[in-house]
């Protein structure tokens, strides 16, 4: 199959030359667990030098994905981790995997079904554009594919700056709200930036709830309690999606719950899990990861019988307060930019979905399905009744 838009020889040379004068760089492609462990110490050091990269590009996340796929006996799991070395130093890394559908082979971020953001690691001082070009060339060479798909690429990230101009936007841009706690002396100083009317409304909602029963916020202690919060949020979120006739990339994977429940107790990933209790009963819960001094919200659920009192909004304020008290620099609230998140956010980062064609078939399917048919179908389906929409979304919801 003739390649369309793949790296040509001059582009590869420019990539190598810009990455390291004298062609000193070499790319290693890691496919197995043993090779991952050999690379992990350098990977961790590289991640520490890239504080803006998220937990989903960390060696801990990679290990968790490898371990889970092995545990469930997924023979279709094909990791493709491209690592750029400059002499003895690891200076860039792009963690991918290859997935196969009935129509095409696609390279996607490692743990694509479960992750939040697509990104890569590039050591400061190296230009992302030529580095990413070299990493992509090596990954495609090791695992031929029709296309490369990156979902949820944050503006300004190393990957956003490194992707070639021939990238094709797919889907619509979204926002990921963020709370920059390090911009304030403490939580009370930050809280004063919330609109006075909003603070008053939340205070009134809290008072109404407390007249009925005590209100308590709790940070889970230990793996067992964290696991209980994770299981509760997953079941609550799944039920809410079902009621709305919706689905998501993560929940379409039958193993998502088992993957999440495998995370507590790992020594290479840090979790925080929170509960807002009303009379001892949880009315809002949330959990996520702590990485590079930031909290990444991952799954949340709430009791919709208390919607008038905005338990999700009240709980998020408590989550942010605890994060501030633990000295975290910020809270990434994740996609999408829901109103209750925007109440607390100090900013919102725009995220985009991109695809890179490698073969003619890949280019055609991106243009026909990803760019035209799938977005149009999803717009149409969102206007349908919940029951019918749920059945139809199963057909169009697969991003690749």
N, C-alpha and C positions, 0 to 999 in steps of 0.2 A: 504494500500500500504506500503510495507516495505521501511524503510528509507535507503538511501545510503549516507554515509558520513555526516549524521546529527550528532549533538553533542551527544556523549554517556554520561552515568552518570559520569564516572571518569573525562571526559573532563569538564563537567559542574562544578564538584567540584573544579577542578583546577582553572577554571575561577573565581569562587566565592572566593576561598581562596586567589588567587593572587590579585584580585581586592581590597579586604579588609580583613585583618586578622580577624578571629573570625566570618566569615560569616555575617558581619554587613550590607552588601549591599543588596538592594532590587531593583527589576526592575519594573517600572510602564510602562504600554503600553497605550498611549493616542490615542483615536480614534475619538473624537469629538471636535467641536470648543470651547465649554465651558471649557473642560479639557485643551485644548491648551492655552487658556487665563490664566487659573490658573497656568500653568507651565511657561508661557512666561517670567516673571521677572527673575526666576532662569535660564532659557534658555539663556536670554540675558547676564546674568553675566557669565555663562559658556562660551559663545561665545567670550566674551571679554578676557577671560583667554586663548583662543586658537587663537592667531592672525594669524596663518597660514591657518586656515579654511576659506573657501570662503563664499560669500554671499548666496550661495545656501544651506547652512546649518544654516542660520540665522532664528530667529523667524519671522522677517519681510517677508522673502520669504515664509515661511510656511503659514502665514496669507494670503498672496496674493493668494497662491494656493487654500487654503480653500475657500476664498471669491469668487474666480472666478468659482470654481466648483459648489458652491452653486448657483451663479448667473445664470449659464447656465443649472441648474437643472440636473447635472450629477449624477444620482442615482448609477452609477457603481463606483463612487469614494470611495475608501476604504483606508483611511490613517491608518498607523501603525507606531507610533512614540515610539520607545523604549528608556526609560530614566532610567539611573542607579543612584540611590541615595546611598550615604554613610552617614548613619544617616540622618540628616536634609539637607545635601548638595547634589545638583545635580552635579555629577562628570563625566557623559558621556551621550551622546545622539546620537541616530541613527534614522534620520527621513526617513521613508519609506512609500510606499503605495503598495497595492496589485492590480495587473491588471490581467485580465482574457482574454485569447485568445481562439480560438476554440480548441487548443491542450493542454493548460496548464495554471496553475496559477503561477504567478511570483511576488515576492517581488522586488520592484525597488525603487530608491531614490524618495522622495517626490517631485512631480512636474517633474517627469522623462522626460516627453515629451518636456519640455521647458528648463530644467536646463543645465548647462555647465559641472560641475564637480560633481562626487560622492565622498562623504567624510563623516566623522563622527566627533563629538566633544569628545575629551578625555582630561580631566583636567591634566595639567602637574603634574608629580609625580605618575601617574597611568600607568601601562603597557598596551599598546593598544591591544596586542594579547588576553589576558584573558578577558579584558573588552568587546572587540568586540564579542568574543565567547558568553559571557553572554547576550549581547544585541540581537544577532542573535537568540539565543535559545528562548528568550522571544518573539521576533517578530514572529517567526515561530510557537510557541505555541499558540499565540493569533490569528494568521491568517495563517493557514496551507497553504503551497505552494509546488509546485514541484521543484522550484529553486529560487535562489536569483541572480539577475543580477545587476552588478555595471558597468556602462559605464563611461569612462573618469576618471579613478583613477590616480591621480598624484603620481609619485614616491616620496617617502619620507613623504607622508601625513599620518595622523593618521590611515586612513582606509587601506592604502597600507601596513603599518607596522602591522596592526591588523588582516588582513585577514589570514585565516589558510592556511597551505601549500597545502591543497587539492583543492585550488581554481583552476579553469580552465581558462586559457587565451582564449579569443575569439576575433576575428578580428586581426588587426595589430596595433602595437604601433605607436603613433603619437606624435608630438611635440607641446607644447604650449609656444610660444615665450613670453618672459618677459623682461621688462625694469626696472632695479633696480635704480631708481632715487636717492635713499638715499645713493648710493655709490659715488655721485658727489656733489660738493659744490652748483652747480646751473645748469640750463639748458645749458648755454653756455659751461660750462666745460664738460657736457655730450656730447653736439653736436660735440665737437672737437674729440670725439672718433669715429665718423662716418668717413668712408674712404674719403680722400680728393677728389678723383675722383667722388664719389657719391655725395658729397656736391656740387661740381661744376656742375654736371649734373642737380641736382635739382634746383640750382640757375638759370641755363640757361632755364630750363623748366618754372620756375616761371616768368622769364623775358619775355619769348615768350607769355605767357598768359596775362601778364600785358600790353603788347603792344596792345593787342586786346581790353581789358576791365579791369577795376579795379578788383583786387583779394582781397577778404576779408574773414577772418576766424571769425566765430561767435559761442560763447557759448550760448545756449538757456537760456532764462531768464523766469522762471515761468512755471507752468504746461501746459498752453495753447501752448506756443512755443515748449516746450518739446514734447508734444503730436503730433504737426505738424511734427517735425523731425522724431519721431517714425513711424508715418503713412507713411511718405515718404520713409524711409529706408526699411520698410517691403514690400511696393509695388515694389520698385526698386529691392530688393533682390529676391522677388518671380518671377518677370519678367525675371531676369537674369538666375535663376535656370531653368525656363521654356525654355528659349532660348538654354540652354546647354543640355536640356534633363535630368536634374538632379532633385533630391529632397533631403530633409533632414528630420531628425526625428521631428524637430519642425514644419516645414512647412507641414508635412503630417497631422498634427492635425488641423482640420478646425477651432479650437478656438485659435490658436496661436496669430493671429493678435489681436483679442479681448482681450486676456490675457495681451499682451504687452501694449495695449492702456488703460488698467485699472490701470497701475502702476503710471503714473504722479499724483502728489498730495497726494500720500500716505505719512503718517508721519513716517512709519516704514521702508521705503526703500529710499535710496538716489540715484538719477539719475543725469547723465551728458549727454547732447546731443549737438553735434557739427555739424557745416555746413561750408564747404568751398564754397564761393560764387564767381562766375565769372560774372562780370557785373550784379550783383544782382540775378543771377540764380545759384542754387546749382549744383555743379559738383561732390561733394563728401560729404557724411554724415555718421555719426556714433553716436551710443549712447550705454550707458552701466551703470553699477552700481558702486557706491563708497561704499566700506566696509573695515573697519579696516585700513583705511589710504591707500587703494589701489583702483585703477580704474580697473574694469573688462569690457573689450569691449564685447558687446553682439551682435549687428546687425550693419552691415555697407553696404553701397551701393555707387556706383559712376556712373558717366556718361561715358560710354565706347566710346562715340564719341570723347573724349579727351584722349584716351589711350596713344597716343604718348607723352603726357606731364605728364604721371604718376600722375593723380590727387589723387589717393588713397594713394600713397607714400607721396606726398606733404601734404595731409591732416593729415595723421597719425603723421607726424612731428609736426604739429600745435596742435594736440590733446595732444601729450606728453608734449609740451611746456606749455600748459594751466595747465595740471596736475602738472607739476613741480612748476608753479607759485602759485598753490593752496596748496603747501606743501605736496603733496601726496608722499608716499614712493616708489611707483612703479606702473607700468601699466601691467596688465595681458592681453595679446593680444588674447588669446584663440586659440583653435584648429580650423583649421589646421595651420601648419607652412608655410604660403604663403611667397613667396620671398619678397613682399613689407613689410611684418612684420619683416622678418629676417634682413632687412636693418637697422632697428632701435633697434632690440633686443640686450640686453646684455647677455641673456641666453635663453635656451629653456628647459622646464621641460617635461620629457617623461611621457605620459599618456597611460594607458592600459585599456582594457575592460576585466572584469572577471565575471565568473559565478560560483555559488556554487550549486551543485545538492542537493536536499533534498529527492526526491523519485526516484525510479527506472525509472519511466517515465521521470522525470526531467533530470536524467543523460543521458538517451538515446537521448532525444531531443537536449540537449547541444552538445553531441558528433556528432550527425548526422547533425543537422541543423546549430547550431551556429559555430561549429569548422570546419565542412567540406563543407556542401552543400552551405550555404549562402555566405561565402567568395569566393568560386569558381564561383558561379553564378555572383556575383558582378564584379569580375575580367573580366568575359566574357562579361557582359553587358556594361562595360565601353568602350569596343571596337566597340560597335554598333553605327549606326547613331543616332543623337540626338532624333529624333522623336520616333523611335522604342525603344530606351533606356528609354525614359520617361515612356512609357507604361509598359515596363517590370519591371522597378525599383519599381513601385507601388506594384508589387507582392512580391519582395524579400527584400524590404527596411524595413520591420517591424522587429525591432531588437528582439522581443520576441515571 
